[in-house]
Structures are given as structure tokens and as C-alpha cells.
Amino acid sequence: MMIRIWVPLLLMINSAAAIQILEILAQYGLTTAYGIKTEPLPRFDTYDFIVVGSGPGGSPVANRLSENENWKVLLLEAGKTEGILHQIPSLAASFANSEYDWQYKSEPQSKACLGIIDRRCPYTKGKSLGGTSSINYMAYSRGHKLDFDNWAAQGNPGWSYEEVLPYFKKSERARLKELADDAYHGRDGHVHVQNAAWRTPLARAFVESGQELGYNIIDYNGQRSVGFSLGQYTMVNSTRCSASKAYLRLNRPNLDIITEARVSKVLIDENKYAYGVEFIKNNKSYRVNTRKEVILSAGAIDSAKLLILSGIGPKDHLDEVGIKVVKDSKVGYNLCDHVGFGGLTFLVNQSVSLIAKNIQTPKAALQYAIEGTGPYSTASGLEALAFIRTKYAPDARPDAELAFLAGAFHMDNGQGLPKARALTQEVYDRVWKPIEGQDAWTIWPAVQLPRSKGRLKLQSRNIEDHPLVDPKLLDDQADVEILLEAVKLSIELSKTKAFQQYGTKLHEIKIPGCEEFAFASDDYWRCAIRHTTVVFNHDMGTAKMGPSTDSDAVVDPELRVHGVTGLRVIDASIMPDMPVGHLTATVYMIAEKGADMIKKSW
């Protein structure tokens, strides 16, 4: 309730103003994440374990290791604590380009992001306690059985679906009202998983449209993976359940949590033993040592960056930026993301969507403040998901996702979502500005088993320089063809009775750059996909897990860095291949499993 009383402040303001309010409140100490005890600096010179990053990788690891009261654990986070406005689900897109976002961008893409500013798709990554789980859309989906069986088959014992399912369940505290396969869900974990307390009627229409076309309604975290479903989210009582809220609301004398502490280097001695870290806080550099291990959980971008800064990476690249080689390793390779298309918009003739005129009202604010329902309780419009198999699917796994949003790029009159996704002004003004104020919905199709892979490198050895993130989006034509099939299905869904009761009509203004093609032709959609590209910020794979016989592997199946003692990576970096779905749930699993591995080692 204390969180929800701030909603009236959001009335009749846009997303940027909401962040300004957050910053003003922070000056008076009114936005701290209650129940999380932090320290200004480490209390000890040496800890048993140092964990870098407090997202879905680091927070569980810090929690589980500090269960042993004989171990001193230090958790270092580069960002601040979460605030009150982070807890409001509908504001997810508001934090892009704020101080709570690392504000990474891809390198200019040649085959994607052509309608994005400078052809650089944004990589929105959380910079606060909770990491990206404090600013994402909260979707909770685990991946397919074959994803993990394939990991195991690549020489990673212990990572088959049967072996990782208990860790998914261990992390989860499910309270699902919709169809759920109970045997696949945990009830006593730290991460609250719930259905949204409120949704637009369009969400139900989306699920029913799938039924009309012969798809099943499923629990996509259960036994079946192909079908339609209302969303499952990392929420508790209509507020965000981030990694920090789930795992760090505790007061243990052996756990120190330091915010605004940016780790600049892992300290590694001549015997290739990681004995501590160097970090920067308030423009001062500090060093702290470890008796046992350093654990990097800073995410696929920053964990890879830290490894390379510490001398663990490709020798030719380390030589290029002037860093002494500690271990020649394929850090930064295997970079992959779920890439999608944001250019579909379907107009409706009733006030049933999440556009500004329906949200910024006293009724909506009071619904959330008093009852915890209404538009503010939705995950920024992401209300339902479908996982489908196109004709290109290589096996039983779905190779495309349909993410249903009860709005489109114009939903907040160009203030939030287009800026978060860095659409060029030309694209927005041509396509979406003419329909501002009109109710609409969209489906963002996304490739689930992308063939395109890229690489992360450093600009320099200066910690302040952003890394060069080049995912080579849509580099493989197969990814475009999968998206094309998903676009066609989305249009067929719009023609079903479920959607036609709202007079659904495809918005037909052509995307700039694709005018030469007949609207809705295959070539038009191929062009539009390359222009209005959206990344799901599911970056992974930059410190690939694999046995010592795998020349591309950076960490072993115990998540220990090959060739360096006392150093592990526990986050999305270690994924050998992209799993189906959204990555947060899988990172929680990796963290729970990784923490058990560490406990067993010591």
C-alpha cells in the first residue's frame, strides 16, 4: 500500500516526468528499497566470497552463500537502490535512458535497426539493486526441455532439464490464478510469480484468437510449450518482484551490500588465482580480498567486459587494447539475443487499450492506489504470450514468440516507448503520430532460436568506456524468414472473431525505407522487419559454458573460469545456446544451481 499511494503523482504526466519525480524523492530519502540494509564501504579487508552484480544472478548467490553464518560475503552493485516508482509495473519502459539504465547501444547494424537512431538498437540494462529485474517487463518464462538437454549434450553434465527443473522450482513462489501445471511450479521460493491482477479485454481476445486458429491455451512453464497464454510475471501484490526484493530483504551480519561501487578489475596473481577485486566508489579506488572465490554476476555485457579488463579474453583483442594476457579465452564471442519486430499495429474501435487517455485518469490511479488493480498494475502493456512453431522449426521447440501488448508505439503519445526503443523521429512521425489518441494493440514477434550471433569487445581499457556490443542482428536470413511467418500469423489472429468484435484493422501506413514494396507483401514485411527491429534485451552467451575440450568455452560446467582459480561466472553469460522464452527465470535457476555448486566445493 505504501508503494501504491504514490500513483496519484503520475496523473497527467508522462514517463520522463515520472522519473524526475523519482529523482526529487530520492533527494529526501523517500525512494529506498525498504528492508535492504546497505553499507557505505566494506567492513572487512577480506571476505570469503565477493559477488559482483545484484541482478537475478548475483542476488540469489549472495543470499544463499550468506546462509552459512561462518562465511563473510560481500555484494558489490554499481547502481543505487531501487525506488518506489520501480515497483509500479506499468512504468517499466520509463527507466530506459535514466540513471537506472546503463544506456548501452549496439554497434550500428547493417541488416537490422535501420529505422532506429544511428542504426544502434538500445540495450537497456538495469543499473540498481536488482539489476535488469528492477526495470524489465517482468515476464517469467523458463525455456523448453530441449534447451537444457542440449546444454548437457554439449559436455555439460548436470544441466539437463530433469536436473535443472528442481532449481527453477526452488527459486519460485508461484501464486497463479490461471491455468497452471502445478507439478512444474515451486511454492516456497523467493521469487514471487503471479498473473496480473487486471488486464484489458484485448488480452483475453488474444488468447481466444489463438484457440480459433487451433492452438491450445497452455501454461508455457509447464508440460506443453506451444500455445497461447495470459502472462506470468515476477510480481507480488501488483508490485514488481525484483531480484533484490526477492533475495536481499534480509539482515545478516555476515553479508555486506555496497551500492554505487563499480568493479573495475578482478585481481589475479601470478599463479592465476583470483584473490580479490578493485572497485570505484565516490571517485576513489578500493581493493578488497577474498579467501575463497570471486563470482561475476554482472550480466552478459558487464561480466564479459570485466573478464577482458582483467586479462581474460582473446589474446589478439587484449593486445589490441593494451591489457596483459592472463588467459587466452573466447570471452565476448557467442553473443546472442531474441530479436523481434515492432512494426505491427492494429487499430480498434473501442476504448479498450492502454493508451494515455485511458491510463492517465483519476479512476486508473485510484484503482491502483486502493485496490492494486487497473492499468498501472500491468507490465507496461505486455499482457499475454504465445509460443509457436513455424515451418522452419528445427525440432519440437517453438522457434517464434508472439508478445501481445495492449498498446503500440503511440500509446503514450511518443513520450516513452518510442524513445526507449530509439525509433527515429521520421519513423514515428510518419507511422504512429497520425494515430495518436486512437486505441490500438500490437504483437511483437520474436525469433526464439536465432541463428545470428555476434561479439562483444572493448573500446579501450578505460572502465568508463562502454563496450562495443555487436550482436549482428538478423545477419542470418533465416531469422527474418521466421519473423515473416510470425507476422503472417499475427495478421491472421487479428481477423478472428475474438478480435473483430473490436473492429480490429491493420494500420497500413508504410514504414519509411520500405515504400517501394506493396504493403503487406512478403518483401514489404522483410524490409519492415529490418527497419523496425526490437531487441528483447535477452543478451547471453559471452562467457560460454563448456568442457575443457571445447575451445570456445570460457567456464566449465561448474561455472569456474577455465585456467583461473577462484573465479566463477553466474549469469546469462554462461549460456551455451539461447533458450526459448525470457531469460530472467533461467538466470535465477543458474544462480540457485551455481550457489549449490559453490557450497559443495567448500
N, C-alpha and C positions, 0 to 999 in steps of 0.2 A: 504493500500500500504506500509506503514512504516513497518508493520509486515512482509510482503512478501519479502521485499528486503534482508532479512537475509537468504533466502533459498540457494543462491549460496554457503554459508558457509558449507552446508551439502553435497556438491558434493563429491563423492568418499569416504565418511566416514561412519562409522557405527553408530548405535544408541548410544552406550556408548560415542563415541566421541562427538556426538551432545550435550549430557548432560554436558560434560566437557566444551564445548564452552559456554553453558548457564551459568555455574558457573563462568567462566572468565568474561563474560559480566556483571554478577551481581556485581563483584568487582568494576566495574566502573559505577554502577548505570544505566546500559543500558537495564535492563530487567524488570523494574517495570511495573505494570499494570496501564497504563495511565488512569487518571480520577478518581482514587480511593484515597481519602485522608485518611491517617492513622495518628495516634498519637503515640508518644513513650510510654506514660503511660496514665491512665485515668486522665482527668482534674478535676474530682469531686470525692469526697469520697462516694457519694451516687447517684444512678441513679434510675429512675422509673423502668426500665427493664434491666436485664442483659441477653444477648443471648450468649450461648456458642457454637461455631462452625459456620462456614460461608459457608457450603455447600448448597445444594438445600433445606434444612430445615431452616437453620439459616439466610441466606442472605435475602430471602423474608420476614421473620419475622422482621428482623432489619429494612428493608426498610419500611414495612407497619406500624410498630409501630411509627417510626420516622416521619411519615406523620403528626402526631399530634405534632405540634410545642411546645406544653406545656409539653411534655414528654421527659425526657432525657433518651437516650438509649445507652447502651454500648455493643459492639460486640467484643468478645474475640476469637481469632483464634491462634491455636498452631503453625501453619506453617507461611511461608513467603508469600509475594505477588506472584502472578503468573508472569511468564516471557514471553518474546516474543516467545520463541520456544513452549510454551504451546499452543499457538494459531494455530499452524500448525497441521491440522487434522491428517496427516499421522504419526505423531510422538507419538501417544497415548501410544504405548507399550514401548516407550523409557524411560518413567519415572518410571517404576517398579524398585524397589530396589535403587532408588535415594533418595536424601534428601526430595523430594516431595511426598514420599510414606512412610506410617507408617511401612511398611515391616512386616505386620502381617502374620503369618502362622497358618494353622490348627494344632491341635494336630495330631500325627501320626494316620493315618486311617487304619482300619483293613480290610475294604471292598472296598476301593477306593484309588486313588492316589498311586497305587502300583508301578507305573513307574515314580513317582515324587521323587525328592531328599528327603530322610528320610521319605517318605510317608506323607509328610506335604504339602498339596496344599497351594499355596500362596494366601493371602487375600490382594490384592493391594488396598490401601485406600489413597485417596488424603490428603496430609498434606500441604495445602496452602490456601490462599483465594480462595473460590470456592469449597473447599473440593474435593471429588472424581470427581465432574463435571469438574475439571480442568485437569484430566488425563484419563478419561474414553473414551469409543469409541463413545460417543455422540448419541447413538441410542435413539430415542424418541418413546416410545410406552406406552400405558396407562393401559392396563388391560381390562378385559371383564366385561360387565354389571353385570354378576352374582357374580363376585368377591366382588363388593361393596354391592350388595343386601344381600349377605351372611354376610358381616360385620354387616349390620344393623340388620339382623335377629338374631344375637348373643347378642342383647341387646344394640346396639349402635345406637340410633336414630340420624338422621341427616347424616348418612353415606351411604345411598342407592345411586345407580348410578344416579338417577334423581337429587339427592341433591348435589352430588359431581361434576357432569358434568360442572356446571357453574364455578367452581373453576379451573378445567382443562382449560377451555376456558379463564378465567381471566388471567391465568399465561402466555398464549401462544400468540405469534405474528407469525402466520403461513404465509409463502410465498412459497406455494407448487406448483410446475410445473406439477407434475404427478397427476394421478387420486386421487382426494380428495373429501370426503364428507364435503362440506363447512359448513353445519349446525353443525358439530361436532367440528369445529376449531375456536379458538379465533384469532382476528386480531390485537388487541391493547395491548396485554400483554407485559411483559418484556422479556420473553424467546423466542428468535428467533428460529423458526423451519423451516428448508428448506430441499429440496432434494440436494444431492451432485451436484456440478457444472459439474462434469466429472465422468465418470465411464468406466470400461473396458467393452468390448463386452460380456464378460462372465456373467456380471450381468444381461443383457437382456436375455441371454441364460437360466439363472436360472429361470427367471420369465416365459419364454416361455416353459420351460420343465414342469413346473407346469401345464400350460394350456394343454399341450399334454396329461397329465395324468388326466385331468378332473377337475382341480382346477380353481377357479376364481382368477383373478387379483383384489386385493382389496386395500382399504385404511384401514389398520389394526387399525387405530384410529377412524374409522367411524362406520357405522352401522353393517358391517359384520366383523367377527373375524377370519374366517377360509379361508385361501387362501395365495397367493403369492404377494409380493410387493417389489418394489425398496425402499430403506431405506429412512426414515425421521430422521433428525438429528438436534441436538441443535447447529446449525451453523448460522453464518451471514457473507455473502460475502466471503465464502470459508475459514473462520476462526472459531475457537471454540467459542461458546457462553456458557461460564461457568456461574454458579450462581453468582459469583462476578461481572462478566462483565454485566450480565443482571440486577442485583439489587443494586449494590454498587457504580456504577459510578454516584455519586451524592455528593453534598457538602451541608450538613445540619448542622447548628451549634449545633443541639441537638443530633447528632449521632457521637459517638466516636468509631473508629475501631482500635483495637490494635492487631498487629500481633506478632508472636513468644511469645505468652502469653498462657502458658499451665495451664488450670484449674485443680487443684488437689483435690478440695473438694467443695461441696455445704455446706454453713454454715447454720445449723439448730438449733434453740434454744429449750429450754425445753418444750415449747408449740407446738413443731413440726411445726414451721414456718420457712420457708427458707428465711433468711434475707440477704443473700449475697453469695459471693464465695471467695475462696482463689486461687490465681494463681501464677505461677512462670515465671519470665522473667529475662533473664541475670543472672541466678542463685540466684536471690533474690525472696523472697516470699512477696506477697502483698495481702491485703484484700480490698474488695470493697463491699459496701452495696446496697441494693435495697429497694425502698419504696413499690413496688408492687409485682413483680414476677421475678424469675429466670427461664429461658427457656433453656433446654438442647436440642441442635440440633447437637450433635457431631457424629451422626451415630449409627448404631445398635451395634457396638462394643464399642465405647468410651462413649456413653451415658449410656449404661449398666454398664460399668466399673466405671464411675463417681458416679452413684447411689449407687453401692455397697461400694465404697470408702467412701461415705457419710453416710453409715449406713442403707441404704435402700436395702434390699435383703433378701435371705433366711437365717433365724436365724442360722441354723447349719453351713452354709458357713461363715457367719460373725464371729461366734465364732471360727471357724477353723483358720481364718486369723487374729483374734485379733482386730476386729472392733466392737465398741459399737453399739448395735442394736437400730436404730431409728424406723424402721418399718419392720416387717417381711413380705417379699413380694417376689413373684416369678420372680424377676429380673434375666435375663440370660437364663431362660428357653425359649422354643418355637423357638430357633434359627433355621433358615431355609435358603436355598439358591437354586437358579436354578443351577442344576448340569448337565454337558454335557460331550461329548466325543470328543476328539481332534484327534483321530487316523485315520480318513478317509483322503486319499489324492488321487486326480485324475489328472493324467498326461495328457497334451495336446501337440499337435504337431505344435503350432504356438505361436509367441511371443505376447501373449495377457494377461498375468497375471502380478501381482505386485511383481515380484521377483527383486532382487537387480540390475541385469544387465539392467532391463527395467526402473528402477527408478533413479538410481544414474547417471544421464546423464545431460549434459548442456541443452538439449531440455526440459527435465522434470522440471528442475529448472527455466528456463525462462518462461515456461508455467505458473507456479505458481506465479513467481515474477511479471510478466507483466499482465497476463490475469486472474489469480486466478483460473486456471483450471489445469488439468493434475494429475499425480499420487499423488503429495503432497496434493492435495485437498480432497483426500479420507480418510475415517475414519479408517486408518490402515488396509485397505483391506476389511472391513465389508461393503458390498455393497447392500445387499438385505436380506430380511427376509421372512420366511413363517411360518404360524401357522397352525398346523394340528391336527386332532383328530384321535388317534389310537383306536384300538378296546377296549382299557382299559379306555377310557374317561368316567368319571362318570356322566357327564351332557353335556350341549351344549357347554361348554368351550373347546378350544383346550388344549390338555394335552402335546403337544410337540411343540418345536420351531426348525426350521432349519435356522441357521445363516450362510449365504453364505459369504465366504471370497475368494477374487481373489488371493489367495496365500496359503501357508501351512507353516509348521514349518521350512522349509528350505528356506523361501522366502528371508531372509537376511543372508543366509549362517551360520545360527546357532548363530548369534550375539544378536538378540533382542528377538523374540517371544519365543524360547525355554528357554531362561534364565528368561524371565518374568514369564513363566509358570513352571519353575523349573524342566523341564524334566531332567532325569538323563543322563549323558553323554553316557552311554551304549545304552539307548533307541534312543537318537538322532543319534548316530554314526551308529547304526545298520539299522535304518529305513529311516532316511532322509538325512544323509550325502551322501549316494551314488547318490542321485538325485539333489544335489546342482547345480544350474545353469539351471535346466530344468523347463520349465513353468508348472504350476500346479494350481489347485484350491482345496478348501475343503468346506465341510459343517460340522459345529459343531452342532449336535443335542443336545437339552437340554430339560429336564423334566420341565414342566410348573406347575404342581400341585403335587409337591413332597410329598411323604408320610414320608420320612426320616426327622427327626428333632433331633437337638442336644441341646447343652447348652454351655454357656459362664460362666467361673469362673475366679477368681483372682488367680495369683500365690502367691501374698502376698499383704500387704497394701502399698508397695513401689510403688509410681506413675510411676517410671521408668520401672518397670517390665511389659512386655507385658501380657495381659490377656491370659487365656487358652481358645482357641476357638476350640470347638469340635462339628462340625456340623453333625457328624455321617453320612457322605455322603454314599449314596447307601446302607444304613443299611436295608432298606426295599427292598426286591427283586422286588417288583412291579416297582420301579424306573428303575431298569435295564431292565425289560421287555419292558417298554415304550421306552427306548432308543434303544433297539434292533429293535423295529418296525420302529423307525425313521431312523435307519441305513439302513434297508432294502429299505425304500422309497428313501433315498438318492442315493442308488446304482441304483434303477430304473430310477431316474431322469438322472443319468449320461448316460443312454443308449438311451435317447430320441434323436430325430433328432437335436434338438436345441444344444445339447452338442456334438453329434457325428460329427458335421461339423468341430469341432476342434480336432477330433481324440481322444476323451476322453477315458482314460483307467484307471481302478482302480490300484493303486500302491499295489503290492502284497507281499512285504517283511513283514514277520510276526513280530509282536511286541514281544520283549523279555519277557519271562514268559508265553507266550501262544503258544509255539512251539508244544506242544503235540496235539493241535487241528487242524483239517483240516481247511485251510484258507477259510474264508468266511462262515464257518458253524455257526450255531446259538451259539454253545458253544465257538467257537473262538471269536465271537463278544462280548459275555458276559464277557469273560476273558479280551479282549482288552479294553472294557469299564471300567473295574475296574482298569486297569493299566494306561491308558492314559486319566485320568479324568481331566476335566477342570471345575472350578467353574466360574460362571459369576459375582462373587462378588456382588450378589444381597442379601446380608445378611439382615435379617429383623427379627422382632418379639420378641426381647429380653426384651421389656417393653410393653407387650401386652395390647391393649385397650379392656376394657370390663366393665360391670356394677359391682357394689359392691358385687353383689351376685355371681360373677364369681371368684372363689378362685385363679385362675391363672392370673387374670388381675392385671396389675401394674398401669395403668392410666385409668381414666374414659372416657366417650365419649366426654368430653370437653378437654381431654388430660392432665388433672390435676392428679398428682400422688396421688393415694389413701392413705389417712392417713397423708399427709403432706400438709400444706397450703403454697401457694405462689410458687409452683414448678410445671412446666409442662415439658413434653417431646414432641417435634415436629420434628420427622424424621421417618425413616423406622422402628425404634424400636417398634412403636406402632401398626404396622400392625398385626391383629389377625391371618390372614392366608395369604399365598403367593398369590399375584395376578399374572395373566398371563402377560408375556412381560418383559420389562426392567423397573427398579424401579424409575429412575430419574424423569420422568413425574409425577408419583404418589406422590413422595415426594414433588414436587413443589405444587401439589394440596393440600396435607396435610398442607403445610406451609401457603398457602393462606387462607385456611379454619381456621387453627389454629389462625392466626393473627386476623381474624374477630371475633373469639370466645373471644380472649383476649380483643379486643376493646369493645365488647358487655359487658364483665364482668366489665369493668371500665368506 
